[in-house]
Amino acid sequence: MAQKGKNNRTILTRYLLVSFMIILFAGIISVKLFRNTVLDAPHWNDRAQEELMKTRTVYPERGDILAADGSTLASNKTIVSVWLDYRSPGFAADTLRKYLDPLTDSMVMLFPKHTKQQWADLLTEQLSIPRKADRKRVLIARDIDYDVYERMRHFPFLKLKNKNKSGFVYETRRRRSHPYGMMASRSIGSVGMTETSTEIHGKTGLECALDSLLYGKKGVARKRNVTRNIKFIADTPAVDGFNIKTTIDITMQDIVENELATVLEEVGAEWGVAILMEVKTGEIRAISNLERSSSGRYIEAMNRAVQGYEPGSVMKPISMLLALENGLASNLEKVYDIGSSYPYAGGRAITDSHTYGSLTLRGIIAKSSNIGMTKVICNPNFKYHQDPREFRKSLEEIGFFEPFNLGIAGERVPRVPETKSRVALSRQCYGYSTEIPPVYTLAMYNAIANNGVFVKPRLVSRMSNKDTVIDIPVTNIRDRICSEENAAKLRVMLRDVVLDGTARRLQDKRVAIAGKTGTAYTINPETRQYDKARKRLAFCGFFPYENPKYTCMVLTYYPTRERFGAAATSGDVLKNIALKMYARGMLDNVSDYTAEERKGKTPKVLNTIDSKNYDNISSIAGVNCSNLKVTSPSKPDGHVPNVVGLSLREAIVLLESHGFNVAVKGSGYISSQSPVAGTPLRQGATVTLSPV
C-alpha cells in the first residue's frame, strides 16, 4: 500500500508539472498575443503595410521582327538547360540502371553528338560515388528548344512523376532567335544589356532604332492578400512590344546576299554592301553588309548602307540632274571639248582615266568624264561658278539631305560641305569632297527610274500588337525632283553607260540594265593622301531598263584579285542579282527555268556554262551560287541530300543546288525531311522540310 501511494504521488506530481508548463506556455502566448495585437499593433500594422506596398516589375514580351510575307526574322524564344541531380533526396539509382538501355537509345536519337555508350557512361558516372552527398549535378543538355525539352521529359526514367527520384532539373530563359540565321542580321540588329541598363534592349540595327516600340511598356505587380498566402498580383499589366513588319523579301534577300558574297570572294574584297529597292514604293527588299572575317569567310558586319563615303562617279548623274533642271544643259548631243586635262579655278588640273578629244553631253556620263562633268556644272556663266554654295542649295531643294529614318541605328544624312571654293565645287560635282551613304545614292537613282518622283525609302511597313495595327504608308520626299522629260534623258544616259560606256560588260539580252559606275580612292590616315591601291568601287542602277522595277546599289572595298573595275565587281553583283530574279520570274517575266522545272527537266542553260567565264555563273537559274566555284556543269547524283540539322537557309541552298524544289512547314533548323536522305528523286521534284 505504501508503494502504491508513492506511485500515485509521483504521477500526480508529473501531472501538476505538465499542467504548470502548459499554463506557463499559455500565459506566455497570451502575453505575446496581447503585446502583438494591442500594445505593438501599430508596429506590426506598419510592417504589414510595408510588405503589401512592395512591388515587382513585370517585364513585357519583346515584339517580333517580321519579313514582308510575315515570316519571322527575329523573335523571343524559350530555351531550356537540363541537368540530372544525383544528390536529389530519394534519387532512384536502381531505377536508372533498369531503364538505362531505352533511355540511352532515346538520347542518341535526340542528341547524336554522343554515342549510346558515351551517354551510358555520362548517365552512370556519378552512381559509382558511394556517398550521395559527394555526387554532383550533371549537365545533360544546354540551351535546347522548348519542344526538344518536352520530348526529353517523356523519356524513360526522366518521366518519373516524382522529380526527386529522377533528379530531373531544368532552367528556362528567353533568348532572341533568328530563324534565318545571319540573313540581313546587321539590318535586323542585336539585343543585349547596355552600358546604362542591365535590361535587354536593342543594341544595333532595327532592334536598337525601334527599341522603344519593340520593347513595350513595363508593368507593376503588388503584393495582395489571397486566401492562403500573400502573392504578387499585377496592378498595372505590362504592354507587350509591337511586332515590326519589314519590307524585306526573304527570297530577294537570299539572292542579294549570295551574289554579293560570291563576287566578294572572287575578287578578295575587304567588305561589300548591296541594297535592293522597289522603284514605285521605295520598299527595301534586301540589304546585305558583308565583311571578311579573320577566318577568311564573309559575315554580316557593320551596316555600311547608312554610313557616309565619298561616292566617286556615281555622283555624276545627280549633278547632271541639277544641270538639266537648272538649264545648264538640255541637248544630249551637244559636244564638249574635253582634252587631256582641265586646270579649273587655279586648282590641280582635273584629268580622266582615258583621254577624250570631245564628248557629247550623254557621252560625259557614259565615259565617266571628270573634265566633262566639271565643264557642265562649273559653267562660268552660271550661278554655281559665281557662288559655289548654290550647288548645295540646289541639292537641298530636291530633298537630298532630308533624313529617311529607316529604322537602322547609326543612319547618317549626306554631307556636302557648303563651300565658297570653286576648286571644292569642281570635286563635289564628280563625287569627291562629299560623304554620301549608299542608301541616299540609291534613292536618287530610284527617283530617276521613277520618272522624277522621289519616293521615301522604307524598311518598316507595319507595326502591330494585340490591340493596335499601324500601317506605314508609302510617302514621297518630293513629289518631283525633276521633270519627266529630264528623268527620261537621265535614264538614256545611264543606259548608255552599259551599252557603250564604262559598264559594257553588264549587257545581257535577258535583262536590260542601266546605271553608273563609280570609283573612289580612300585616304591614308598617316599621309593624309589618297591611297590609289585601296579603292571603293560602286555601281548604282535599275532594271529592267524599259520598265524599271528595282533599283540596286552595290559598293565594294579594296578588291585584291584580278578584276578591279567597278563594273567587274559591284556591277557584276547587280547584274547577277537581276539575272537571278529574272530566272525566278520576279521581273514580270515568264522564266524558262521555272517552266522546265515544273516538267522535271534539267534546264538547258546548265549545259552551257563556260567555267572560264564568270559572267555565265548568273545563268544558273534557280541555283544559289554563294561561295560556288564553277569548274564544270553541275551534275547532281539524283538522290536527296541530308539536310537535317541545317538551318533553313542552308537546307534550301543545298537542295536547290541539286535541282529540287523546296516546300517549308515552319522556320528554324531542320528536324525532318520528306523524302528522307538518299531517296532517288528526279530533278524538279519537291522536298518538304519541317524546321523546329
C-alpha positions as CSV (number, residue, x, y, z in Angstrom):
1,M,0.0,0.0,0.0
2,A,2.8,2.3,0.8
3,Q,4.4,1.7,-2.6
4,K,1.1,2.3,-4.3
5,G,0.7,5.6,-2.6
6,K,4.2,6.6,-3.6
7,N,3.4,5.9,-7.2
8,N,0.2,7.9,-7.1
9,R,2.1,10.9,-5.7
10,T,4.8,10.6,-8.4
11,I,2.1,10.5,-11.1
12,L,0.3,13.5,-9.6
13,T,3.5,15.4,-9.4
14,R,4.1,14.8,-13.0
15,Y,0.6,15.9,-14.0
16,L,1.0,19.0,-12.0
17,L,4.4,19.7,-13.6
18,V,2.9,19.2,-17.1
19,S,-0.1,21.3,-16.2
20,F,2.1,24.0,-14.9
21,M,4.2,24.0,-18.0
22,I,1.1,24.2,-20.2
23,I,-0.3,27.0,-18.2
24,L,3.1,28.8,-18.3
25,F,3.3,28.5,-22.1
26,A,-0.3,29.5,-22.5
27,G,0.4,32.5,-20.3
28,I,3.5,33.4,-22.4
29,I,1.5,33.0,-25.6
30,S,-1.3,35.2,-24.2
31,V,1.1,37.9,-23.2
32,K,2.8,37.8,-26.6
33,L,-0.6,37.8,-28.3
34,F,-1.7,40.8,-26.2
35,R,1.5,42.7,-27.0
36,N,1.4,42.0,-30.7
37,T,-2.3,42.6,-31.1
38,V,-2.7,45.5,-28.7
39,L,0.5,47.1,-27.4
40,D,2.6,46.6,-30.6
41,A,-0.3,46.6,-33.0
42,P,0.8,49.9,-34.7
43,H,4.2,48.5,-35.4
44,W,3.0,45.2,-36.9
45,N,0.4,47.0,-38.9
46,D,3.1,49.3,-40.4
47,R,5.2,46.2,-41.2
48,A,2.3,44.5,-42.9
49,Q,1.6,47.7,-44.9
50,E,5.2,47.8,-45.9
51,E,5.1,44.3,-47.2
52,L,1.9,44.9,-49.1
53,M,3.4,48.0,-50.6
54,K,6.3,46.0,-52.2
55,T,6.2,45.9,-55.9
56,R,7.8,43.9,-58.6
57,T,8.4,44.9,-62.2
58,V,6.5,42.9,-64.8
59,Y,8.6,42.8,-68.0
60,P,6.8,42.9,-71.4
61,E,7.3,40.5,-74.2
62,R,9.6,42.0,-76.8
63,G,7.9,42.3,-80.3
64,D,8.9,40.2,-83.3
65,I,10.6,41.5,-86.4
66,L,9.0,40.1,-89.5
67,A,9.7,39.8,-93.2
68,A,7.3,41.2,-95.8
69,D,5.5,37.9,-96.1
70,G,5.0,37.7,-92.3
71,S,7.8,35.1,-91.7
72,T,9.9,35.7,-88.6
73,L,13.3,37.3,-88.8
74,A,13.7,37.8,-85.0
75,S,11.6,36.7,-82.1
76,N,11.8,35.7,-78.5
77,K,12.4,32.0,-77.9
78,T,12.3,29.9,-74.7
79,I,15.4,27.8,-74.3
80,V,16.0,25.2,-71.7
81,S,19.0,23.7,-70.0
82,V,18.6,20.2,-68.4
83,W,20.5,18.6,-65.5
84,L,20.3,15.3,-63.6
85,D,20.8,16.0,-59.9
86,Y,22.3,12.8,-58.4
87,R,22.2,14.4,-54.9
88,S,18.4,14.6,-55.0
89,P,16.7,13.1,-51.9
90,G,15.3,9.7,-53.0
91,F,17.3,9.6,-56.2
92,A,16.3,6.2,-57.7
93,A,19.7,4.8,-58.8
94,D,18.3,1.3,-59.3
95,T,15.5,2.6,-61.5
96,L,18.0,4.5,-63.6
97,R,20.0,1.3,-64.2
98,K,16.8,-0.5,-65.1
99,Y,15.8,2.0,-67.8
100,L,19.4,2.8,-68.9
101,D,19.1,1.0,-72.2
102,P,15.9,2.6,-73.6
103,L,17.0,6.0,-72.1
104,T,20.3,6.0,-73.9
105,D,18.5,4.9,-77.2
106,S,16.3,7.9,-76.8
107,M,19.2,10.3,-76.0
108,V,21.1,9.1,-79.1
109,M,18.1,9.8,-81.3
110,L,17.7,13.3,-80.0
111,F,21.3,14.2,-79.4
112,P,23.5,12.2,-81.8
113,K,26.6,14.1,-80.8
114,H,27.3,11.2,-78.3
115,T,27.2,7.5,-78.9
116,K,25.0,5.2,-76.9
117,Q,28.0,4.1,-74.8
118,Q,29.0,7.7,-74.2
119,W,25.6,8.5,-73.0
120,A,25.6,5.5,-70.7
121,D,28.9,6.5,-69.3
122,L,27.7,10.0,-68.7
123,L,24.5,9.0,-67.0
124,T,26.0,6.4,-64.7
125,E,29.4,8.0,-63.8
126,Q,28.0,9.6,-60.6
127,L,26.5,6.3,-59.4
128,S,30.0,5.0,-58.7
129,I,30.4,7.5,-56.0
130,P,29.2,5.8,-52.8
131,R,28.2,8.9,-50.8
132,K,25.2,10.7,-52.2
133,A,26.4,13.9,-50.7
134,D,29.6,13.7,-52.8
135,R,27.7,13.3,-56.1
136,K,27.2,16.2,-58.5
137,R,24.6,17.7,-60.7
138,V,25.4,16.7,-64.3
139,L,24.5,18.9,-67.3
140,I,22.6,16.8,-69.9
141,A,21.7,19.4,-72.5
142,R,22.3,23.2,-72.7
143,D,20.1,25.8,-74.4
144,I,17.8,23.4,-76.2
145,D,14.5,24.4,-77.8
146,Y,11.4,24.1,-75.6
147,D,9.8,21.4,-77.8
148,V,13.1,19.4,-77.5
149,Y,12.8,19.7,-73.8
150,E,9.1,18.5,-74.0
151,R,10.3,15.4,-75.8
152,M,13.0,14.8,-73.3
153,R,10.7,14.8,-70.3
154,H,8.8,11.9,-71.7
155,F,11.9,9.7,-72.0
156,P,12.2,6.5,-69.9
157,F,13.2,7.3,-66.3
158,L,13.1,11.1,-66.9
159,K,9.3,10.9,-67.0
160,L,9.0,9.7,-63.3
161,K,6.3,11.8,-61.6
162,N,8.4,12.2,-58.5
163,K,11.3,14.5,-59.6
164,N,13.2,13.7,-56.5
165,K,13.6,10.1,-57.8
166,S,14.7,11.1,-61.3
167,G,16.7,14.2,-60.3
168,F,15.4,15.9,-63.4
169,V,16.2,19.6,-63.1
170,Y,15.7,22.3,-65.7
171,E,16.1,26.0,-66.1
172,T,14.4,28.2,-68.7
173,R,15.4,31.6,-70.2
174,R,14.4,33.8,-73.0
175,R,16.7,34.4,-76.0
176,R,16.3,36.4,-79.2
177,S,16.1,33.9,-82.0
178,H,16.8,34.4,-85.7
179,P,15.3,31.5,-87.7
180,Y,17.1,32.6,-90.9
181,G,20.5,32.7,-89.3
182,M,22.7,35.6,-90.4
183,M,20.4,36.8,-93.1
184,A,20.2,40.6,-93.0
185,S,21.5,40.3,-89.4
186,R,23.1,43.8,-89.3
187,S,19.9,45.4,-90.5
188,I,17.8,43.4,-88.1
189,G,20.3,44.1,-85.3
190,S,21.1,42.6,-82.0
191,V,19.9,42.8,-78.4
192,G,21.6,42.7,-75.0
193,M,22.5,44.7,-71.9
194,T,23.6,48.2,-72.5
195,E,26.0,50.5,-70.6
196,T,23.1,52.2,-68.9
197,S,20.8,49.3,-68.3
198,T,21.0,45.6,-67.3
199,E,17.7,45.0,-69.0
200,I,17.7,43.6,-72.5
201,H,17.4,46.3,-75.1
202,G,18.3,46.7,-78.8
203,K,22.0,47.4,-79.4
204,T,22.2,47.6,-83.2
205,G,20.1,47.8,-86.4
206,L,16.3,47.8,-86.2
207,E,16.4,46.3,-82.7
208,C,18.1,49.5,-81.5
209,A,16.4,52.2,-83.6
210,L,12.9,50.8,-82.9
211,D,13.7,49.6,-79.4
212,S,11.0,51.7,-77.7
213,L,8.4,50.1,-79.9
214,L,9.7,46.6,-79.8
215,Y,10.4,46.7,-76.0
216,G,6.8,47.6,-74.9
217,K,5.9,49.1,-71.5
218,K,6.8,47.6,-68.2
219,G,4.0,46.7,-65.7
220,V,3.9,46.7,-61.9
221,A,2.8,43.8,-59.6
222,R,1.9,44.4,-56.0
223,K,1.6,42.0,-53.1
224,R,-2.0,41.1,-52.3
225,N,-3.7,39.0,-49.7
226,V,-5.2,35.9,-51.2
227,T,-6.9,33.0,-49.5
228,R,-3.9,31.2,-48.1
229,N,-1.0,33.4,-48.9
230,I,0.3,36.8,-50.0
231,K,1.2,36.9,-53.7
232,F,2.3,39.4,-56.3
233,I,-0.7,40.3,-58.4
234,A,-0.4,42.5,-61.5
235,D,-1.5,46.0,-60.6
236,T,-0.5,47.7,-63.9
237,P,-0.2,45.0,-66.6
238,A,2.8,45.1,-68.9
239,V,2.1,46.1,-72.5
240,D,3.9,43.8,-75.0
241,G,6.0,45.4,-77.7
242,F,4.9,45.9,-81.3
243,N,5.6,43.3,-83.9
244,I,7.5,45.2,-86.6
245,K,6.8,44.0,-90.2
246,T,9.7,44.9,-92.5
247,T,9.7,45.2,-96.3
248,I,12.4,42.5,-96.6
249,D,11.6,39.8,-99.1
250,I,13.2,36.5,-97.9
251,T,13.9,35.2,-101.5
252,M,15.4,38.5,-102.7
253,Q,17.4,38.8,-99.5
254,D,18.8,35.4,-100.1
255,I,19.7,36.2,-103.7
256,V,21.4,39.5,-102.8
257,E,23.5,38.0,-100.0
258,N,24.6,35.1,-102.1
259,E,25.5,37.1,-105.1
260,L,27.4,39.7,-103.0
261,A,29.3,37.0,-101.2
262,T,30.2,35.2,-104.4
263,V,31.7,38.3,-106.0
264,L,33.5,39.5,-102.8
265,E,35.1,36.1,-102.6
266,E,36.0,36.1,-106.3
267,V,37.8,39.5,-106.1
268,G,39.1,39.2,-102.5
269,A,37.4,42.4,-101.4
270,E,37.6,43.5,-97.7
271,W,33.9,44.3,-97.5
272,G,30.8,45.0,-99.6
273,V,27.2,46.3,-99.2
274,A,24.2,45.8,-101.5
275,I,20.7,47.3,-101.3
276,L,17.7,46.4,-103.5
277,M,14.7,48.7,-103.5
278,E,11.4,48.6,-105.3
279,V,11.0,51.6,-107.6
280,K,7.4,52.6,-107.1
281,T,7.1,52.0,-103.4
282,G,10.6,52.7,-102.1
283,E,10.4,49.4,-100.1
284,I,13.8,48.0,-99.4
285,R,13.5,44.4,-100.4
286,A,17.0,43.3,-99.5
287,I,20.0,44.7,-97.7
288,S,23.3,43.0,-97.1
289,N,26.5,44.1,-95.4
290,L,29.3,41.5,-95.7
291,E,32.9,41.8,-94.3
292,R,35.8,39.3,-94.5
293,S,36.4,37.8,-91.1
294,S,39.8,36.7,-89.7
295,S,39.0,33.2,-90.9
296,G,38.5,34.5,-94.4
297,R,34.7,33.9,-94.5
298,Y,32.3,36.7,-95.3
299,I,29.9,37.5,-92.5
300,E,27.3,40.2,-91.8
301,A,29.1,43.2,-90.3
302,M,28.9,47.0,-89.9
303,N,25.8,48.4,-91.5
304,R,27.6,50.5,-94.2
305,A,24.4,51.1,-96.2
306,V,23.7,54.1,-93.9
307,Q,27.3,55.3,-93.4
308,G,28.8,58.1,-95.4
309,Y,31.5,57.6,-98.0
310,E,33.0,59.6,-100.9
311,P,30.8,58.2,-103.7
312,G,33.0,58.8,-106.7
313,S,31.4,58.9,-110.2
314,V,28.0,57.6,-109.1
315,M,27.5,61.3,-108.0
316,K,27.7,62.5,-111.7
317,P,24.1,61.6,-112.7
318,I,22.9,63.5,-109.6
319,S,25.0,66.5,-110.7
320,M,23.7,66.1,-114.2
321,L,20.1,66.1,-112.9
322,L,20.8,69.6,-111.3
323,A,22.3,70.7,-114.6
324,L,19.3,69.6,-116.6
325,E,16.8,71.1,-114.2
326,N,18.6,74.4,-113.9
327,G,19.0,74.9,-117.6
328,L,22.7,74.3,-117.7
329,A,22.2,71.5,-120.2
330,S,19.4,70.2,-122.3
331,N,20.7,68.8,-125.7
332,L,22.1,65.3,-125.2
333,E,24.1,65.6,-128.4
334,K,25.8,68.9,-127.5
335,V,29.6,68.4,-127.9
336,Y,32.1,69.4,-125.2
337,D,35.8,69.8,-125.7
338,I,37.5,67.5,-123.2
339,G,41.2,67.2,-123.8
340,S,43.8,65.6,-121.5
341,S,43.4,67.9,-118.5
342,Y,41.4,70.9,-117.2
343,P,43.0,73.3,-114.7
344,Y,39.8,74.9,-113.4
345,A,39.9,77.8,-110.9
346,G,43.6,77.5,-110.3
347,G,43.4,74.1,-108.7
348,R,45.3,71.0,-109.6
349,A,44.4,70.0,-113.1
350,I,41.4,67.7,-113.4
351,T,42.1,64.6,-115.5
352,D,40.2,61.5,-116.8
353,S,41.2,57.9,-116.7
354,H,41.1,58.0,-120.5
355,T,41.8,60.9,-122.8
356,Y,38.9,62.1,-125.0
357,G,39.2,64.9,-127.6
358,S,35.5,65.7,-127.2
359,L,32.3,64.1,-125.8
360,T,28.6,64.7,-126.2
361,L,26.6,65.5,-123.0
362,R,25.4,61.9,-122.9
363,G,28.9,60.7,-123.5
364,I,30.2,62.6,-120.4
365,I,28.1,60.2,-118.3
366,A,28.7,57.1,-120.5
367,K,32.5,57.6,-120.4
368,S,32.5,59.0,-116.8
369,S,34.5,62.1,-117.7
370,N,35.5,64.2,-114.7
371,I,36.6,67.0,-117.0
372,G,33.2,67.0,-118.9
373,M,31.2,67.0,-115.6
374,T,33.2,69.9,-114.3
375,K,32.7,71.9,-117.5
376,V,28.9,71.4,-117.3
377,I,28.5,72.3,-113.6
378,C,31.1,75.0,-113.4
379,N,30.0,76.9,-116.5
380,P,31.4,80.5,-116.0
381,N,28.0,82.0,-116.9
382,F,26.0,80.0,-114.3
383,K,25.4,80.6,-110.6
384,Y,27.4,77.5,-109.4
385,H,30.6,79.1,-110.7
386,Q,29.6,82.5,-109.4
387,D,28.7,81.2,-106.0
388,P,29.6,77.6,-105.3
389,R,27.3,77.5,-102.3
390,E,24.4,77.4,-104.8
391,F,25.3,73.8,-105.6
392,R,24.5,72.6,-102.1
393,K,21.4,74.7,-102.1
394,S,20.1,73.0,-105.2
395,L,20.6,69.6,-103.5
396,E,18.7,70.9,-100.5
397,E,15.8,72.0,-102.7
398,I,15.3,68.4,-104.1
399,G,15.4,67.0,-100.6
400,F,18.8,65.4,-100.8
401,F,19.6,66.0,-97.1
402,E,16.3,65.0,-95.6
403,P,16.6,62.1,-93.2
404,F,15.0,58.8,-94.2
405,N,14.6,57.5,-90.7
406,L,14.7,54.0,-92.0
407,G,14.9,52.5,-88.5
408,I,18.6,51.4,-88.9
409,A,20.7,52.6,-86.0
410,G,23.6,54.8,-87.0
411,E,21.9,56.3,-90.1
412,R,23.5,59.4,-91.4
413,V,22.4,62.0,-93.9
414,P,24.7,63.1,-96.8
415,R,27.4,65.6,-96.1
416,V,28.2,68.1,-98.9
417,P,30.0,71.0,-97.2
418,E,28.8,74.4,-98.1
419,T,31.8,76.0,-99.8
420,K,32.9,79.2,-101.5
421,S,35.7,77.4,-103.2
422,R,35.3,76.8,-106.9
423,V,38.0,74.1,-106.7
424,A,36.0,72.3,-104.0
425,L,32.8,72.6,-106.2
426,S,34.6,71.0,-109.1
427,R,35.5,68.0,-106.9
428,Q,32.0,67.7,-105.4
429,C,30.3,67.5,-108.7
430,Y,32.0,64.3,-109.6
431,G,31.9,62.7,-106.2
432,Y,34.8,63.8,-104.0
433,S,34.8,66.2,-101.0
434,T,31.5,64.7,-100.0
435,E,30.2,61.8,-97.9
436,I,27.0,60.1,-99.1
437,P,25.5,56.9,-97.6
438,P,24.8,54.3,-100.3
439,V,21.1,54.3,-99.5
440,Y,20.9,58.0,-100.4
441,T,22.6,57.5,-103.7
442,L,20.2,54.6,-104.3
443,A,17.2,56.8,-103.5
444,M,18.2,59.4,-106.1
445,Y,18.7,56.8,-108.8
446,N,15.3,55.4,-107.8
447,A,13.8,58.8,-108.4
448,I,15.3,58.9,-111.9
449,A,13.9,55.4,-112.6
450,N,10.5,56.6,-111.2
451,N,10.0,59.5,-113.6
452,G,11.4,62.0,-111.2
453,V,9.2,61.1,-108.2
454,F,11.4,61.0,-105.1
455,V,9.7,58.2,-103.0
456,K,11.0,57.8,-99.5
457,P,12.9,54.6,-98.9
458,R,11.3,52.5,-96.1
459,L,12.2,49.3,-94.3
460,V,9.2,49.1,-92.0
461,S,5.7,48.7,-93.4
462,R,3.6,47.8,-90.3
463,M,3.6,47.8,-86.5
464,S,1.1,45.8,-84.6
465,N,0.2,44.3,-81.3
466,K,-2.9,42.6,-79.9
467,D,-4.7,46.0,-79.7
468,T,-3.3,48.2,-82.4
469,V,-2.3,47.9,-86.1
470,I,-0.3,50.8,-87.6
471,D,0.4,50.7,-91.3
472,I,3.3,52.9,-92.6
473,P,2.2,54.4,-95.9
474,V,4.3,55.0,-99.0
475,T,5.4,58.6,-98.9
476,N,7.4,61.0,-101.1
477,I,10.4,63.1,-100.0
478,R,9.4,65.3,-103.0
479,D,6.6,64.8,-105.4
480,R,9.1,65.5,-108.2
481,I,12.8,66.3,-108.2
482,C,12.9,66.7,-112.0
483,S,10.6,66.7,-114.9
484,E,9.6,63.5,-116.6
485,E,11.5,64.7,-119.7
486,N,14.7,65.2,-117.8
487,A,14.2,61.9,-115.9
488,A,13.9,60.2,-119.3
489,K,17.1,61.9,-120.5
490,L,19.0,60.7,-117.5
491,R,17.7,57.1,-118.0
492,V,19.1,57.3,-121.6
493,M,22.5,58.4,-120.2
494,L,22.6,55.6,-117.7
495,R,21.6,53.1,-120.3
496,D,24.5,54.4,-122.5
497,V,26.9,53.5,-119.6
498,V,26.0,49.9,-120.2
499,L,25.7,50.0,-124.0
500,D,28.8,51.9,-124.8
501,G,30.4,53.2,-121.6
502,T,32.3,52.1,-118.5
503,A,29.9,49.1,-117.8
504,R,29.7,47.4,-121.2
505,R,30.3,44.0,-119.6
506,L,26.9,44.3,-117.9
507,Q,25.0,43.9,-121.2
508,D,22.6,41.0,-121.3
509,K,19.8,40.2,-123.7
510,R,17.5,38.9,-120.9
511,V,17.6,41.9,-118.6
512,A,18.4,45.4,-119.8
513,I,20.4,47.2,-117.0
514,A,21.0,50.9,-116.7
515,G,23.3,52.5,-114.1
516,K,26.6,54.2,-113.3
517,T,30.0,53.0,-112.2
518,G,32.0,54.9,-109.5
519,T,35.5,54.7,-108.2
520,A,36.8,56.5,-105.1
521,Y,40.2,56.2,-103.5
522,T,40.5,56.1,-99.7
523,I,42.6,58.5,-97.7
524,N,45.6,57.0,-95.9
525,P,45.3,58.3,-92.3
526,E,49.0,58.6,-91.9
527,T,49.9,60.5,-95.1
528,R,46.5,62.2,-95.5
529,Q,46.9,61.4,-99.2
530,Y,44.7,59.3,-101.4
531,D,45.8,55.6,-101.4
532,K,45.2,54.5,-105.0
533,A,45.7,50.9,-104.1
534,R,42.6,50.9,-101.8
535,K,39.5,51.7,-103.9
536,R,35.8,51.8,-103.2
537,L,34.0,50.6,-106.3
538,A,30.4,51.4,-106.8
539,F,27.6,50.6,-109.2
540,C,24.1,52.0,-108.8
541,G,21.4,51.3,-111.4
542,F,18.0,49.9,-112.1
543,F,16.4,47.1,-114.2
544,P,14.7,46.3,-116.4
545,Y,15.5,49.5,-118.3
546,E,12.3,49.5,-120.4
547,N,10.1,49.4,-117.3
548,P,12.2,49.8,-114.1
549,K,11.0,47.7,-111.2
550,Y,14.0,47.7,-109.0
551,T,17.0,49.9,-108.2
552,C,20.1,48.5,-106.7
553,M,23.3,50.0,-105.1
554,V,26.4,47.9,-104.6
555,L,29.6,49.2,-103.0
556,T,32.8,47.0,-102.6
557,Y,36.0,47.9,-100.9
558,Y,39.6,47.0,-101.7
559,P,39.4,44.1,-104.1
560,T,42.8,42.3,-104.3
561,R,42.4,39.8,-107.1
562,E,42.1,40.1,-110.9
563,R,39.1,42.3,-111.5
564,F,39.5,45.8,-110.1
565,G,36.9,47.8,-112.1
566,A,33.6,49.0,-110.7
567,A,31.7,47.2,-113.4
568,A,33.6,44.0,-112.9
569,T,32.9,44.0,-109.1
570,S,29.9,45.9,-107.9
571,G,28.4,45.9,-111.4
572,D,28.6,42.1,-111.6
573,V,26.8,41.8,-108.3
574,L,23.9,43.9,-109.6
575,K,23.8,42.0,-112.9
576,N,23.8,38.6,-111.2
577,I,21.0,39.8,-108.9
578,A,19.0,40.9,-111.9
579,L,19.5,37.7,-113.8
580,K,18.7,35.5,-110.8
581,M,15.5,37.5,-110.3
582,Y,14.7,37.1,-114.0
583,A,15.3,33.4,-113.8
584,R,12.8,33.1,-110.9
585,G,10.2,35.1,-112.8
586,M,10.4,38.2,-110.4
587,L,10.6,40.8,-113.2
588,D,7.1,40.2,-114.6
589,N,8.6,37.7,-117.0
590,V,7.9,34.0,-117.6
591,S,11.0,32.1,-116.5
592,D,12.1,29.3,-118.9
593,Y,13.8,27.7,-116.0
594,T,10.6,27.6,-114.0
595,A,8.7,26.1,-116.9
596,E,11.3,23.4,-117.3
597,E,11.4,22.8,-113.6
598,R,7.7,22.0,-113.5
599,K,8.3,19.4,-116.2
600,G,11.0,17.8,-114.1
601,K,13.7,18.5,-116.7
602,T,17.2,20.0,-116.2
603,P,17.3,23.5,-117.7
604,K,19.3,23.5,-120.9
605,V,21.2,26.6,-119.6
606,L,23.0,24.3,-117.1
607,N,24.8,22.7,-120.0
608,T,26.2,26.0,-121.4
609,I,28.3,27.1,-118.5
610,D,31.8,28.2,-119.5
611,S,33.9,27.7,-116.4
612,K,36.4,30.3,-117.6
613,N,33.7,33.0,-118.0
614,Y,32.5,34.2,-114.6
615,D,29.6,36.1,-116.2
616,N,27.8,32.9,-117.0
617,I,27.5,31.9,-113.4
618,S,24.4,34.1,-113.3
619,S,22.8,31.9,-116.0
620,I,22.4,29.1,-113.5
621,A,18.7,29.9,-112.9
622,G,17.3,28.9,-109.6
623,V,20.6,27.8,-108.0
624,N,22.0,29.7,-105.1
625,C,25.6,30.4,-106.0
626,S,27.1,31.6,-102.7
627,N,30.7,30.5,-102.5
628,L,30.2,28.4,-105.6
629,K,33.3,27.5,-107.6
630,V,32.2,26.8,-111.2
631,T,34.5,24.4,-113.0
632,S,32.1,22.3,-114.9
633,P,28.3,21.9,-115.4
634,S,26.5,20.7,-112.2
635,K,25.8,17.0,-112.2
636,P,23.6,16.1,-109.2
637,D,23.5,12.3,-108.5
638,G,19.7,12.2,-108.4
639,H,19.5,11.4,-104.7
640,V,18.1,13.6,-101.9
641,P,20.9,15.1,-99.7
642,N,20.7,15.0,-96.0
643,V,19.7,18.5,-94.6
644,V,18.5,17.5,-91.1
645,G,20.3,19.8,-88.6
646,L,21.0,22.5,-91.1
647,S,19.5,26.0,-90.9
648,L,16.5,26.6,-93.2
649,R,18.6,28.8,-95.5
650,E,21.4,26.3,-95.7
651,A,19.0,23.5,-96.5
652,I,17.3,25.4,-99.3
653,V,20.6,26.3,-100.8
654,L,21.8,22.7,-100.8
655,L,18.5,21.2,-102.2
656,E,18.2,23.9,-104.9
657,S,21.8,23.2,-106.0
658,H,20.7,19.6,-106.5
659,G,17.8,20.7,-108.7
660,F,14.9,20.1,-106.3
661,N,12.0,22.4,-105.3
662,V,11.6,23.1,-101.6
663,A,8.4,23.3,-99.6
664,V,8.7,24.5,-96.0
665,K,6.5,24.0,-93.0
666,G,7.7,26.3,-90.2
667,S,11.0,28.1,-89.6
668,G,14.3,27.4,-87.8
669,Y,16.6,24.4,-88.0
670,I,15.5,21.3,-90.0
671,S,14.3,18.4,-87.8
672,S,12.9,16.2,-90.6
673,Q,12.7,16.0,-94.3
674,S,10.5,14.1,-96.8
675,P,11.6,12.2,-98.8
676,V,14.4,11.1,-96.4
677,A,18.1,11.5,-97.3
678,G,19.3,9.1,-100.1
679,T,16.0,8.7,-101.8
680,P,16.3,8.6,-105.6
681,L,14.3,11.6,-106.9
682,R,14.1,13.3,-110.3
683,Q,15.2,16.9,-110.6
684,G,12.3,19.3,-110.3
685,A,10.5,17.2,-107.6
686,T,9.7,18.7,-104.3
687,V,11.4,18.0,-100.9
688,T,9.3,19.0,-97.9
689,L,11.2,20.4,-94.9
690,S,9.9,20.6,-91.3
691,P,12.0,23.0,-89.3
692,V,11.7,23.3,-85.5
